[in-house]
Amino acid sequence: MTKGSSTELIHAGESDIGDAVPLTTPIYETSTFVFENAAEVAAYNQGKSTKYLYSRYANPTIVSVERKLAALERAESALLFSSGQGATTTILMAHVKAGDEVVCSAAIYGGTLHLLGDLLTRFGVLARFVTIEELAEPERVLTAATRLVWFESPINPTLRCLDIAKIAAACRARGVLSVIDNTFASPINQQPLALGVDLAMQSATKYLNGHSDVTGGSVAGPSALVDPIAKVRRLVGTVMDPYPAYALGRGLKTLPLRVARHNANAQAVAEFLAADRRVSQVYYPGLRSHPDHAIAKRQMTGFGGMVCFDLDGRYDRAEKLYDRLKVIKRAASLGGVESLISMPVLTSQWGHTDDQLRAAGVTKGMLRLSVGLEDAEDLIADLDQALGN
């Protein structure tokens, strides 16, 4: 039967794969998938088929990258999300309910703090924020109502480090879920699951992708804990789109090489700043002067690409340096090939009260530097001129 041009343009060639066997996973930019007959659909619904139904449920491009992430994290399972906040929200929705208590580090990414403190409390979730000092003795912060502990290490933006294995063990002993935001370290520098943490979450926007052109999030862990998150992701639709998933999968292939350069550059920049009289304080886990250097050395294989420094707590000095930079870009986010700088009080800690800033260890003169892959000498020269006399 001869078909009309409209019919041909819609259907011709769409399923003709032929002998093309791609080296890399193609972008399956499709919302839905085709079945041959009703029996195939029934088999899918019964969990007896490897076919795909709908991209909000699963998509071959996304699944390919999730498998890569699971291998990287040494995990049974991993999931991708449309953003880091999407990952955080979906994890919490899957594992806590009204009346459950979430213990969270007070020194935490601002988005996580507001999600727990301002939004989820509307649904009856109890959020309790504890200091770094309190988390040093994690068994003391857990109560009968505690369902989940959420923390970071290294912490945004101060780079303070917590004893991951100690927190994980305390949670495991009390039947409490432990979840770490491992964004700052990446799985190359730190393997939280091997240290006993139940779930490792990351903003895939940052080091995992590494090129400042993808927004995403991930979680990895045992299937028994990841599967409930997958069910919630299907319901709320926080899955990543196939196109950014493809870009993320490509970025992951160079992650070890990129992280090694981030580590080396950040160490050089941190040492320069630490030796400069114009800088009052430098926070970098690779410096012996860092309060948690021993902890970081024990649980990390590299100290990361993030450097935080303080200019006497003075906003005017921080603003002046920020505005003078020529190579380092003024932008939020982190983990890309280019060096980025931000003032936490204008970004991640914007809107925080003075008490919240103190609890997070953040001052108004603090700057957070994501050290990129440029020549370290150029970054140091840029900081030198921006610091002025």
N, C-alpha and C positions, 0 to 999 in steps of 0.2 A: 504494500500500500504506500503510495506516495504521500509524504507528509508536507504540510505547509511550512513556510519559512519560519513562522513564529515557533512552531513545535520543534523544528530542527535546531533552532538557536538555543532553545531551552535544554534539550535533551542530548543532542549529538556530542559524543566524545566524553561525556561526563564520567562514565564508568569504565572507559577503555584504558586500562593500565598497561596491558600488553606485556612486553618483556622488560619494561623499565624497572630496574631495581635500584632505588636510591641509596647512596652511601650514607646520607644524613636523613633524619626523620623529616618527611614533608610537613608542610603546614596544612592540616586538615581544617581549613576555614569553612566549616559547614555547621549549620545549626542542628541538622538531623541526618540520620543514616537510613539506608534503604534495606528492606527485607525482601526475600524472594516469595515468602508465603506466610500464612498464619502460624504454621507449626514453628517457624523460626522465631516469631515474636513470643510464642508461648514458652519456648525453650529459654529465651532471654529472661523472661519474667520469672522463670523457675530457677534461675542461676545456673543453667546448664549450657550456656552459650558464651563464646568469647566475642560475639558481635557487639556493636555499639548501637544505642538507640537515639540519644540526644546529648548534645555537647554540654548541657548543664549537668548531666549525670557523669559523663566520661567522654574523653576525646583522645584519639590515638597520639596526637602531638603532645598533649598534656601528660598522658600516662607515660610516655617515653621519658619525659623530663623528670617525672616523679620517681621513676625507677632509678634514674641517674642520681637523684638526690638521696634516695634510700641507700644506695651503695656508698655514697659519700659520707653519710651520717652513720653507716654501719647499723642501719635500722631495718626492721621488717617491712615498714611501710612509710610512705611519705605522701603529702598532699600539697597542691599548689592553690593559691588564692589570688584574688584580684588585687590585694594590697596587704601590707603587713598588719594594718588595723583590721582588715577583713579576716586574716588568720587569727588574730588575738580574739576578736569577737566570736568567731565560730568555735574556737577551742573552748572558751568560757561557756558559751551557750550549750555546748555538748556535755560539759562535765560539772556544771553547777546549776542549782535551782534555788528558788526562793527559800530563804532561811539558812542557806549554806554561807559559810564565811570564807572569803578569799583573803589570805594574808599576802600583802604585797610590799615590797621594798619601797620606802618613801623616796629613795633615790632611784627614780625610774623614768623612762621616757614619758614626756608630758602627755602624749596621746593615750597611753595606757592608764595614767593617773586619772585623767578626766573620764575615760570610758568606765573605769571602775567606780570612781567617786561620784560622778555626776549622772551617769546614764543607767548603769546596771542596778544601782541602788533603787531606782524607780520600780524595778521588777522584784524587789525583795532580797536581792543579793547583798550580803553584808560585807563591806570592804573595810579592812583594817590595815593601815599603813604603819610599818615598823622601820626603825632606823637600821643603819648598817651595823651599828654596835649590837643591837638586839639580835640581828640575824647571825651574829658571830656565835650565838648560843641558840640555835634554831629550835631545840626541843622546848625552850621556855616560851616561845611565841605561839605555839600550837595549843588550841583549845578543843573541847569536845565538838564544837560547831565547825571547826576548820575542815574544809573539804579540799582546798587547793592552795599551794604557795606559788606565787609568781615573782620571779626576780631576774635580774640581769647580772652578768659578769663577763667582761668589764662593763661598768655602769655608764650610762649616758647622762651627763657629759663628762663626769669627773674621772672616769677610768678607774674608780675604786673596784677592787676585786673581792669576791666572796668565796668562801671555801665551798665549792660546789658539792664535793663528795660528802661533806659534813651535813649540809642542808638536805641532800637527797636521802642520806641514811636516817636522819631524824624524821623526815616525812614518811619513809618506808616503814619505819618502826611503828608509826601511829596510823597507818592506812590512809595517809594524806597524799594527794597527787602533787608532784613537783614539776613545775614548768619553767624553763629558762628561755629568755630572749637572748639568743647567741649571736645577734647581728654583728656586734662590734668585733667579735673574735673570728667568726666564720668557722666552718668545720675543719678548715686546714690548720688553724691555730689552736683549736680546742674541740674536744669530742665529749660533750656533756653526757650522752647516753652511756658511754663507757665509764663515766664517773658515777653512774647510778641514777641520773635524772630520768623521770618518766617520759617527758616530752620536750623536744628541742624545737623552739619556734625561731623563725628569722624573717626579717624583711628582705625578701629577695631583690628588692629595688637596689640594695646596696652592693656588697662585695660579690654575692652570688652571680648577679648579672654583670656588674662592674663597668658599665658604659653609660650610665645616667640616661638611659632611654627606655627603661622598663619599670613599671610599678607592679609589685607583686609581694606575696608572702608565702611562707612554707611552714610545715610542721612535720616532724619525723618522730617515730617511736614504734613500740610494739603494736601489732595489728589490733589487739584487743582494746587499745586506747585510741587508735587512729580511726578505726571503723565507725564509732559513734560520731566522730567529727565529720566524716565523709557524709553521713546521713543528714546531719544538720546543714552542711554545705549545699547539698542537693536541694534542701527546703528553702534556704535563704538566698541561694544563688550567688555565693561569694567566690565561685570558681574563676580561675584565670582564663582569659581568652586564648585561643590557639596561637595567634600571631606573636604576642609577647612571650608565650611559653617557648616558641621556637627560638626567639632571640635569647631568652634565658638559657636554653639548652646549649646554644652556641657559646655564650659567655662562660658557662661552667667549664668548658673544655680547657680554658686557659687560667682557671682559678688558681691552681698551685703556683704558676709562674707569676701571676699578678700579685698574689699575697706575699710572696717572697720579696718582691720589689717594694711593696707597701711597707713591709716590716723594716727593711733596710733604710728606706728613706725617712720613715718616722723616727727611727732610732737616731739618725743623724740630726734631724731637725730638733728633736727633744734635747739632745745633748747640747746643741747650740743655744737653745733658749735657756736651759738650766744654768749655763755658764755666763749668761748675760745679766748684768746688774740692773738693767731696765725692766726685767721681768721678775715679779715677786714670787711666783709659784708656778711650777710645771708639773702636770700630772701625766705620767706615762709609765705603764707597768714595767717597761724595760729599764727604767732608771733605778739604781739602787736606793735612791732617796724616796722612791714611791712607798707609801705606807704599807702597801700590799704586795711589794715586789716578791717576797718569799712565796706567797700564795700563788701569784701568777706564774712564777718559775716552776712551781710544782705541777700545775695543771694545764699550762699552755706550752705549745712548742714554738710559738712565735708571739710577739707582743702586739701585733696589729698595726694599723695605719692611722689610728686616731691619737691626736695629741691635744690636750687641753692646757691652757695657761691663763694666768691671772695677772692683771696689771693693777695691783694694790686695791682691788675691789672697786676701782673707779670707772664709772660708765664713760666719762669724758675721755679718758685715756684709751679705753677699748674702742670707742667709736672712732677716734682719730686714727688709730692703727688700721682699723677695718676699712676706713675710707681711703687710706693711702696705698693700699696694696695694688700691684700692677700685674703680677703673674697669677697669684692665687685669686680665685674667683669668689665673689660674695654671693653665696647661694646656700640654701638649705640642703639637706640630704648629705650623703657620704658614700664612700666606697667605690667611686668611679675612678677612671684613669686620670682625671684632672683634679688638682687640689682645690678644695672648697673650704671656705671659712664662714662661720656663723657666730652670732652672739646669742647664747642660750636664752637670755632674758627677752630676746626678740623673736625666738623661734620655739624650740622644744619646751621652754619654761615660760612662755608668754602667758600672762594672766595669772601666774602663781602669786600667792600672797607672800609677804616677807617670811612668815613662818614656814610655808611650803618650800621656799628657796633655801632657807637654813636647813631644813630637814633633808633636802636634796644635795646640800653642800655646794650650792651654786651662788656666785656673787654677781653683781652688776658689772664688774670689770673682767669677767671671764670670757674667753674666746675658745671656740671648739674648731680645731683644724683637722680636716680630713686630708691626709697627705697622699698625693697621687703618685703617678709614675714618671713625673718630669725628672730632670737632673736635680739631685739634692742641692747642689751648689746654687742653682738658680732660685730655688725655694728659700734657701737661707739668705741669699742676697736680698730677695724681696722683703722678707721679714725684717732684715737689718735696716733697710731704708725706711720701712714703715714705722719702725719703733722710734725713729728720730733721735734727737739728742737727750 
